[in-house]
Amino acid sequence: MEKAKVTKRDYFNAIRKYVNGEDAELAYPVEDVVAFIDTAIAQIDTKAEKEKARAAEKKAEGDALRETVLAAVTDEFATVDVILDRVYDATNDEEITKSKVVARLTQLVKAGTVVKEESKELKKMVYKLA
């Protein structure tokens, strides 16, 4: 007779019942439960490492766009639309959206590299190099 496969759900239910005091003993051997827990922790660590690497990759990608946006900002005030056109001209990348450019401009303003003001004539925010 083959041994039935024990699923994650089975292990979690057994642990829950044991912790809640519903079962006086674990339904499975302690070694198996500990091995299951160690495997689950290893999976969580692996997933976290991959997510960290993915986040670093995205951040590096964002850094490249931030540099392009910074290069598009001049010493004279310009609206986001003008800066966006300059970024399009520099990259020819149609995936760059206005919201991405605004986000990078906000990062640059917080870093103190770019100055942001509200134009009274245009009634829009304008940006220039600090």
NORPEVEN-V858081 format. One line per field, one symbol per residue. ss: DSSP state (a for helix, b for strand, c for the rest). burial: b if it has 9 or more other ideal C-beta (glycine too) atoms within 8 Angstrom, else e. Layout:
ss->???
burial->???
This chain:
ss->cccccccaaaaaaaaaaaaccccccccccaaaaaaaaaaaaaaaaaaaaaaaaaaaaaaaaaaaaaaaaaaacccccbbaaaaaaaaaaaaccccccaaaaaaaaaaaaaaccbbbbbbccccbbbbbbc
burial->eeeeeeeeebbeebbebbeeeebeebebeeebbeebeeebeeeeeeeeeeeeeeeeeeeeebeebbebbbebbeeeebbbeebbebbbebeeeeebeeebbbebbebbbeeeebeeeebeeeeebbbbee
